[in-house]
Amino acid sequence: MSANPSAAAAALVVARDLTKDYFLDGHAIHALRAVTLDVAARDFVSIMGPSGCGKSTLLHLLGAVDVPTAGELRLFGRDARGLSDAERTGMRLRHLGFVFQRFFLLPMLTAAENVALPLLEAGAPRPAREARIREVLEYVGLGHRARHKPGQLSGGEQQRVAIARALVNRPQLLLADEPTGELDEATGRQIADLLAQLHADGTAIVLVTHNPELAARATRRLRMRDGRIEGDRP
Amino acid sequence: MIGFLAIRGLFRHPARTSLGVLGVGVAGALLLDMQMLSRGLQASLHRILDSIGYEVRVTPRGTLPFETDATFPDGHRIAAGIAADRRVDHVAPIVGGSVYAARPGGAPIAAFVYGMDPPTEALWRVVAGSDLVPRDSVHAVVSPALAGALRVQVGDTLYAAGEYATPLGMLRSPRAYAVCGIAEFHFDLRGQRSFAIGTREAQRVRGESGRDGLSLLAVALHDPAVAGDVSAWIRATFPEVQAYSVAEALDAVQSQLAYFNLFSFVLGTVSMVVCMLLVGTIVALSVGERLGELAILRAIGLRRRRLVGLVFLESLLLVLLSLPVAFGAGQATALWLDGILTRAPSIPVDMSFFVFTRRAAVRTLLLLAVSGAVAGFYPALLVGRLRIAPTLHREVMG
């Protein structure tokens, strides 16, 4: 269990005694057990731990794609447990960015079209949309690959497109689940550099990883075991 | 946005989409054919009646035009009474029925006589020679089938009589006419042996002169819009006859063709169900393959109803893409089937079973759209119930 009280005032995420249980064949699986955590506006938090310790579950709760079984969870100042599905969707669109291990780009769309999806959903007008897509693809170093489809891009480039998609609506918090898990060491390092740059430019990041080198880039490093946070150190 | 995603999504697997489109197109073709068949004969009759140009038809009570050999008496008195109405432009008295015909020195054969006065081309179309003239009592136009059977041509003499003395092998009290033309008769059955002469002459041949029996009065109006009013007025004024506007005649015919409706309803329903199953299967398979992607789209902030709409749109797009196939194959099949069916005996030569009408096209479009929408229901339900976190977990683990 760990919290960062100094950042509580500007916290994007406030989690208190967060619990998540799943039921499989009538048996309860305790994925999270009384997790307490704050994430402030300029935090870069890494979460490490063995497989099945609850890292991804915690990330899903912080990302408003799941709801806790018990405990208090405030996201961007609002009680996440009281939010409707539509409100959680709106929160994900406007305040959160997701990056996944497997990139999850739509293969029939170009890089620019993949990046455009959150902007289209947010109703951004075309000129602003096109300018923002150019800007964010340039930011991740793929301005010249805008018209390429995922199948024409390397793994590292695909992950950059996924990061661009996550950033395009200027989220306050970026959630990354094993973002270098499918990349070779050199490419993983480039993604790590990009995330560090993002943090330096003002985006809060919560990162789940098995990669100690990537975790070392974070300003706060958490360790999880059996659904609990065991350590929180800068 | 969902239109863009739906189109891109469908063409992600071009071969599968193309096969699906072909399958839906074939089911749609059958649906179109059934829509064309359900009212085809009626539409075909409508087209013929419109081309003839008379808005009201008067027949013996309880019959449709030329349904039987029945006639009504005092025909010209009734015709004059109708013609006196200011809404009526003119009235054509018509006699039709079975008679015997022969060439000089030849054996008599059964034939059908049309008597029409004034002799316009309302019931036939002259294809060789010339037509009858007003109050014609000396000429006849004959159908190709009768001309062939009697081996007569323009300029030859034709004998006609209402009775045939079998022991003598001769016509009883025959009347002679000069063949002035060869004509195709709109309501003839295939191969029917027919000829046309003036009304009074036809009454003489049929033995109807004494009672002035007529089979039909064709009534032309100044304003076609009042056809229903005029037919009602005729029924009320002359209770011994039945009067039909074109619409009323078509309704009467339609009620006699209920089995065509039933047939087309059953096959049309089957084709709709096939279409629904095909579209539903393709889209459900596609959704099943893309659950991870759909979960990602939800995770990055796309609304649930947006994705449900996407799935419905994909179903509708499959149907939309199949329309050229459905309409092309449907028309081709209809032409082929119509060719087979209209060669059957007892079918008037100008009639068609399958008629492409705006109604048939619109109904086909609507039914296909409904099929697509219903087919999208189950895949949409899958997307609507999609839980993001477990789906993402499964995708990563998988």
Interface residues (C-beta under 8 A of the other chain):
Chain A: S56 T57 H60 G63 V65 D66 D85 A86 T89 G90 R92 L93 R94 L96 G97 F98 F100 Q101 R102 F104 L106 P107 M108 L109 E113 L117 P118 L120 E121 A122 R165 A166 N169 D177 E178
Chain B: M1 F4 L5 R8 G9 F11 R12 G292 E293 I296 L297 R298 A299 I300 G301 L302 R303 R304 R306 I388 A389 L392 H393 E395 V396
